[in-house]
């Protein structure tokens, strides 16, 4: 299967791409920089130049694939609304290409702001008040002939954890 992967050289993509290749899939990875392109080539993937703002590039990448995995997100927290809107446009473009094809479309989303104060499960819907539209935008394509899956990725932090009787202290957290 030929799989178009956005965010292919990123934190999650750099783990997903080798797994796909090892499973016998051809990977077409979106690269916005020369260093990303080199990393993808070194991993054995084909390079597709573009970024989340280049909707035509996203469109042609998706058109040439049997499946799409959308991992990219602009981590510009000074303009989170703009980053979320770019993500929504990317999902709309990719999903629009896949509409009616029954091809798989995997989209990642985050957990920040969900189920505050309680345990969240897969049965919890994304909040309509969430500033990130990924989940709602992707799931809208399920009724349009696309096999949509949404993966909610947790925040990752590296922390020192000190266990004491009846107490857990977490210190020195960093991303």
N, C-alpha and C positions, 0 to 999 in steps of 0.2 A: 504494500500500500504506500502511496506517495502522500506524505503528511506535510502540510505547510504549518510552520511553527513561528509565531511572533514571540519576541522575547527569548529567542533561541539561545542567545549567548549570555543571558542574565543568570541570576542566582538559581532560579528554578529550572530554566531552560537548559542550563549547562549540565543538569542532572538528567533531564528528560530526553534530550537529543541522543546521548549515547545509549540509553535504554531502548529507544526506538530503533536505532541502527543495529544494535545487538539482536533485536527481535526480527531483523530482516526487512525493516521498512526503509524506504528512501525518504530522507528529510530535506525539505526545502526551508531553510531558515532565514527569517527576515534579519537583515543587518543594516544598521544605520551608520556604522563607522568602519574604517579599514581594519581596526583591531578586532571588531566583532566578526567581520568577514573572515579574517585569518583564523580566529578561534573556531569558527564553524567548519572551515575547510580542514583544519587539523583534526577535528572530531569526525570527519568523513561525511559531512553534510554538504549539500549544494547551497550556494548563497543567492539570496534574492534581496537586492538593495532597496531600501525604503525605510519609512518610519510610520508612526501612528497618524501623522498629519498628511501623509501621502496616500490618500484613499485609492487612487488609481493603482498604485503599487500593491496595496492590500488586495484589491479586486483581482488583479492578474495573478497574484500568488495563490489566492483561493480557487480561482478558476482552473488552475493547473494541478490541483490536488484532489485526492480521494477523501481527505479528512483535514480538518483545521483544528489546531490547538492554539488558543490565544492566551499567552502568558504575559505579554508586554503591558506595562503601565508606566506612565510618567510619574516618577516619584518626586514631583515638585510640590512640596507641602506649603510653599509660599503662595501657590495658586492651585489649591486642591480642586476647586470647582472647575477650573480649566482643564486639569488633568482628567477629572471624571468625565467631562464632556468629550474630550478627545477619545477616551476609552469607549464611551457610548457610540460615537460616530464610527469608530473602528469595528465594534461589534455589529452595528447596523449594516455596515458595508460587507463584512465577511458573511454575516447571516443572510444578507440579500442575495449574495452569489450562491449560497447553498440551498436557498429556498426551493422546495419541491424536489430535491435530489435524494433525500433520505441519507445524505452523507453525515458522518459524525462531526460535531462541533463542540469542543471542550473549551470552557471559559473559566478562568480563575477569578475569584473574588476574595474579599477579606472578611474578617470577623469583627473588626473594630466597631464598637457601638451596638453590637447585637446582644440581646438578652442580658442586659446589665443586671448584675446581682443574682443571677441564676444560671444554671447549666443550660447550655444551648444544645439542641439536637438537630438532626437533619430534617425534622418535621417543622422546624421554625422557619417561617417565611422571612425573606429579607424585608427590612423595615421600609415602608414607603417614604419615610423621612430621611433615609440614608442619603448622604451626599454622593455616594457612588452608585451608578446605575447598572453596573455589570450584570448582576443576576437577573433583574427584571428585563433588561434589554435582550439578554441571551434567551431566556425562557419564552419570550414572545415568539421565537422562531419554532418552538416545538409544534405549534398548531399550523405551521407553514411548511411542514414536510422536512424538517431538519431534526436529526437525532442529537439533541442538546444535553450536555452534562455540565453542571457547574460544580467546581471544586472550591470550597471555602478554605483559604489558607490562613493559618494563625500567624500572629506576630511572632517573629523569632527573636529571642534575646539570649545572649550568653551571660549567665549569671553564676556567681559563686553562691552555693547553697550550703548553709550550715544547719545540720540537724541536731537538735537537742531534745531531751525528753519533753514531750507535750508542746514543742515549739519548732517552727521552721523559720529561719531567718534567711532572706534572700538579699544579697548585697552585690555591689559592683556589677550592675547590669549595663550592658552596652549592646548596640545592634551589631 
